[in-house]
Amino acid sequence: MFDIELLTFLKVVIGPLLLAAGLAYGIVKYRQRGRATKALTEETTRDLYRKGAQQERVEESPPLAPTVEIRPKARTDPAANQNHKR
């Protein structure tokens, strides 16, 4: 199959090189952003933080009133009750 030395070479040399290439690509792309993209990113980030803070306030606040299920009373027919008593 594969030689142990080849697998070690791949792990020790090729792996870190691929990682470094990926990091370099990401850094270059991040630095090439224009002003419009930077402004949009900042605005979106502020909105996300604002929504997160609002959600936390909603989750932490107690409910306004306990939830109570109201069921209508069953109507009874007085004539039917009188027939059963006789």
C-alpha positions as CSV (number, residue, x, y, z in Angstrom):
1,M,0.0,0.0,0.0
2,F,1.4,3.4,1.1
3,D,4.8,3.7,2.5
4,I,4.9,5.1,6.1
5,E,7.4,7.7,5.0
6,L,5.1,9.0,2.3
7,L,2.2,9.3,4.8
8,T,4.5,11.1,7.3
9,F,5.7,13.4,4.5
10,L,2.1,14.3,3.6
11,K,1.1,15.0,7.2
12,V,4.2,17.0,8.1
13,V,4.9,18.9,4.9
14,I,1.9,19.0,2.6
15,G,-0.7,19.5,5.3
16,P,0.8,22.7,6.8
17,L,1.5,24.1,3.4
18,L,-2.2,23.7,2.4
19,L,-3.2,25.3,5.7
20,A,-0.8,28.3,5.1
21,A,-2.1,28.7,1.5
22,G,-5.7,28.8,2.8
23,L,-4.9,31.3,5.5
24,A,-3.0,33.5,3.0
25,Y,-5.9,33.4,0.5
26,G,-8.4,34.4,3.3
27,I,-6.2,37.3,4.4
28,V,-5.7,38.6,0.9
29,K,-9.5,38.4,0.2
30,Y,-10.3,40.1,3.5
31,R,-8.0,43.0,2.7
32,Q,-9.3,43.5,-0.8
33,R,-12.8,44.5,0.4
34,G,-14.1,47.8,-0.8
35,R,-15.6,50.6,1.3
36,A,-19.2,49.6,0.4
37,T,-18.5,46.0,1.5
38,K,-16.9,47.1,4.8
39,A,-19.8,49.5,5.5
40,L,-22.3,46.7,4.8
41,T,-20.5,44.3,7.0
42,E,-20.4,46.8,9.9
43,E,-24.1,47.6,9.5
44,T,-25.1,43.9,9.4
45,T,-23.0,43.1,12.4
46,R,-24.6,46.0,14.4
47,D,-28.0,44.7,13.4
48,L,-27.2,41.2,14.5
49,Y,-25.9,42.3,17.9
50,R,-29.0,44.5,18.3
51,K,-31.4,41.6,17.5
52,G,-29.5,39.3,19.8
53,A,-29.7,41.8,22.7
54,Q,-33.4,42.3,22.0
55,Q,-34.0,38.5,22.0
56,E,-32.1,38.2,25.3
57,R,-34.3,40.8,26.9
58,V,-37.4,39.0,25.7
59,E,-36.2,35.7,27.0
60,E,-35.2,37.2,30.4
61,S,-38.3,39.2,31.0
62,P,-41.1,37.5,33.0
63,P,-44.4,36.9,31.3
64,L,-47.0,39.6,31.7
65,A,-49.7,37.4,33.1
66,P,-50.0,33.7,33.6
67,T,-51.6,31.8,30.8
68,V,-55.0,30.6,31.8
69,E,-57.2,28.5,29.6
70,I,-60.8,29.7,29.7
71,R,-63.4,27.1,28.7
72,P,-67.1,27.9,28.3
73,K,-69.4,26.3,30.7
74,A,-71.5,23.4,29.4
75,R,-75.1,24.5,29.0
76,T,-77.6,22.4,30.8
77,D,-81.2,22.1,29.6
78,P,-83.6,22.6,32.6
79,A,-86.3,20.6,30.8
80,A,-84.0,17.6,30.4
81,N,-83.0,17.7,34.1
82,Q,-86.7,17.7,35.1
83,N,-87.5,14.7,33.0
84,H,-84.8,12.7,34.6
85,K,-85.9,13.5,38.2
86,R,-89.4,12.1,37.7
